[in-house]
Amino acid sequence: MKIIHNKNHLRIVRWIARISAGMIFLFVTPFYVGYGFPMPNATLSWLENLWLIIIPFFLIGLLLGWKWERVGGFMISIPVLSGFIAALFIREDPSWVMAVPLIPGVLYLISAYSPVK
């Protein structure tokens, strides 16, 4: 099944992914850096520590997706989905705001695997 039918659709998907990735990066990075690159510690829950490990991966993936869509898409999607799966296994409520980076991650993967070039 083809999701993208022509070059114009591919261009639109790429730019939606890039613009949303840039906005997310510009919004999240100051908070992460402002807290002094927080490291996992004993005062936080297991899931909060996991998210602290995941955040740098998806931030790097947001930037890499501009040049290498497949790498960026996987660097965003795999860690975030792993965090959600871990939350389900330990029976805690996942932080649904962490689903926002999945938007550019999935769009990067759609454009990377599109048969239209």
N, C-alpha and C positions, 0 to 999 in steps of 0.2 A: 504494500500500500504506500503510495507516494503522499507525503504530507505537503511537500513543497513542489509546486508544479512548474514554476519558471524562475528565471534569474531575479526578477523583481521581487517575488515572494521571498527568495533566499536573502536578498539584500535587506528587506524589511526585518526578517527574523534576526539576522546578524546585528543590525543596528539596535533593535529592541533589546537584544541580549547585552550588547556593549553598553548602551546607555543605562540600563538597569543595573548592570554590574558596576559601572562607575559610580552611580548614585549610592548603591549599597556600600561600596568600598569607602567612599567619602564620608558616609554617615557612621559606619561601624568603627573604622580605624581610629578616629580621635578618642572614642570611648575606650578602646582596647589599649591604646598608647597612654591615654590619660590616667589609667589605673596602674601604669608602670609595667606593662607587659605581665599581667598577673600569671603566676605559676600555680599549679595545683598544690593545695595544702590541706592539712588535717581539719581545719575549721569548716570547710565546705563539704557538701554531700558528694557522694560518688558521682552522681550525674552532673553536678556543677563542675567538678574537676574534669570530667570527660569533655564537657563543652569548652572548657578552657584549652584543652588540647586540640579540639576540632577547629576553633575559630581561626588560628593562623593558617591552617590548610585551606579553608575556603577563601580567606582573604588573598592568599597567593593565587589560588585558582581563578578568582575574579579578574586578576590582572593578566595571568597567562592566557586566558580565554580570548583576549583581544588578538593575539598572534596565533596561538595554537588552540583552536576551539575544542578539539577532542581532549587534550590534556587538561585544559581548564574546566571543561564540563565534568570530567571524572574527578578532578581534585575538589570540586564543589559537591557533587552528588554523592559520592561514596562516603565521605566523612559525615555529612549531614544525615543521610539515611542510616548510617551506622549508629549515630546518636539516638535517632528515633527508635530503632530496633532495640538498643540497649535500654532505653526508657521503658519500652513495653516489657522486656524481660525482668526488669527489677520492679515493675509495677508502680512506677512513678509517672506523674503527668509530664509529658514532654513539653518543652518550651516551644510552642507553636510559632513564635516569632522567628525561630531558626529555620522555618520552612521558606522564608522569603528568599534566601540565596538560591534555593532550588529553581526559582524562575529563570535566572540567567544560566544556571547550570544545565537545565534541561534544554533551553533554547540553544546553548552552545553545542550540545550533543546532537540536537536535531539538525542544525546547520552543518555540523561536521560529517554526519552520516547521510546527508542529502545526496541523492544521485545527480541532482542538478548542480553543475559547477560553472 
